[in-house]
């Protein structure tokens, strides 16, 4: 089991510099990964960090941990631009980037002019992933899809990581389609219905997801399964017990969900300092 931080990219102190500082502290505290959310708007006026700029800052502030965005709504990004950014981030970090792809939240995308149905956004995600990974090969590449097209592009250098930068795909369980998609890539980031900070999947849910994925992949092919939740920083033994249930169910990553919302932060508390305190306390290894 590896242990990562999943943290919001909006709010006071969570700009690129602030996120990079927290990533450095996470690395020093023994975490294996530092992953930020990928949102541009939450429907109310609040400071946001640009995801690509923040990831570049994180890459330069750390030297060991994996990092990335969980999850990027690829229907709102041009896949060629995203592919180029990912290559640069991979080289900047010495090969520590993980890419996450999802169809996105309808309300947020609609405010950006992406008003397609979930089915269409799923098709857009499939095309985007085909283009992105095609451009990562470092060979001449063309693609003619229904939503995205590229012609005679040749991106150099290729990523540090081969055969490609790891791709995790997100989806809401028990919807089957996102998990059929995830089985074709390198990992899955399952989310619970509702999508709120307190909407978490159980170890039993993770076991069902693992079985579903295994039926659609080659035996023993490497694949990451991410479980997310909250553990008490002041009681690592209890945290380790909680995480062990997910490890037994087949999860390979535990993502500690860090954000300025309950139950992590209570009314009247300093959200940023509470988030920092949980990071510094370290992963729930026991």
C-alpha positions, -999 to +999 in steps of 0.1 A: +000+000+000+012+035-009+000+066+009-009+099-008-025+133-001-056+144-021-060+181-016-082+209-030-068+235-055-089+264-042-091+285-010-069+308+009-032+298+008-037+271-017-021+288-047+008+273-066+033+284-040+012+272-011+005+238-027+042+233-035+051+241+002+026+215+014+039+190-011+074+195+002+062+190+038+043+158+027+075+144+012+094+151+044+066+135+064+069+102+045+039+103+021+043+086-012+022+110-033+007+145-035-023+149-057-044+181-062-080+185-074-086+198-110-113+224-108-116+259-123-148+270-106-170+258-077-199+282-084-189+308-058-161+334-058-130+319-042-093+319-051-082+290-074-048+277-083-042+269-120-036+232-120-007+231-145+012+259-129+007+243-095+019+209-107+050+225-121+057+242-087+051+208-070+075+190-094+103+215-085+096+215-048+098+177-044+123+150-054+107+117-045+069+116-043+045+110-072+021+138-080-006+147-104-042+160-106-072+139-095-091+140-118-087+162-149-120+166-169-104+160-203-135+170-223-126+206-214-090+204-224-075+201-259-057+167-257-026+179-277-021+207-252-026+184-223-002+158-238+025+185-242+021+198-206+022+162-192+055+155-211+070+187-197+059+179-161+072+143-164+106+156-174+106+184-149+100+159-121+123+132-134+094+108-142+071+111-112+038+123-128+006+104-128-023+115-151-059+113-140-088+115-165-125+118-159-156+131-178-161+159-153-189+175-134-217+186-156-225+218-138-189+231-138-184+221-175-216+238-185-203+271-171-173+267-195-195+259-225-191+221-224-228+211-221-227+176-235-244+147-219-224+123-198-224+098-226-209+123-250-183+134-225-174+098-220-168+095-257-147+127-256-127+113-228-119+081-248-108+101-278-087+124-256-069+095-240-062+079-273-047+112-286-027+119-255-011+085-253-005+085-290+014+117-288+035+104-259+050+078-282+074+103-297+064+093-332+044+111-360+008+108-350-026+117-365-061+111-352-095+117-367-123+115-341-158+128-338-148+154-312-110+158-315-086+158-345-049+161-348-028+158-380+009+151-384+020+159-349+054+147-337+060+155-300+095+153-287+109+144-263+089+114-253+080+112-216+106+099-191+083+071-181+078+043-205+058+027-220+038+058-209+030+081-180+006+061-158-031+069-165-057+066-138-094+069-148-120+081-124-156+071-121-186+069-097-194+034-085-215+014-092-218+029-127-201+003-148-190+022-179-162+043-162-148+011-147-148-007-181-128+023-194-104+023-164-096-014-170-080-004-203-055+019-185-032+018-155-054+025-125-088+036-112-099+063-089-134+053-076-158+078-062-189+074-042-223+086-054-229+121-042-193+132-047-191+151-014-162+149+011-182+126+034-194+103+006-169+075+008-167+040-005-164+010+018-138-017+017-166-040+004-171-015-025-134-016-033-134-054-033-163-053-059-144-028-080-113-049-079-132-080-090-149-061-118-116-047-131-098-081-129-124-097-151-115-072-178-077-073-176-049-098-182-040-118-151-013-102-130-011-070-151+000-041-129-029-019-119-035+007-092-067+009-072-071+041-051-092+043-019-098+076-003-110+088+031-099+103+064-077+089+092-068+105+125-034+120+124-031+118+162-038+080+162-017+063+135-025+029+149-062+034+144-055+049+110-035+019+100-064-004+111-088+015+089-065+015+059-057-022+063-093-030+055-089-013+021-056-030+015-072-064+021-099-055-004-073-049-031-065-011-029-029-002-037-031+035-028-047+052+002-055+089-005-059+109+026-086+135+017-074+169+028-096+199+024-111+228+044-145+211+048-160+189+075-151+165+089-114+175+085-120+211+097-146+222+122-163+256+124-140+283+137-107+264+130-080+276+106-086+254+076-051+257+061-033+250+094-055+220+101-047+206+066-010+212+072-011+195+106-027+164+091+000+163+063+029+168+088+015+140+110+024+116+083+007+086+067-013+060+087+013+033+085+009+024+122 
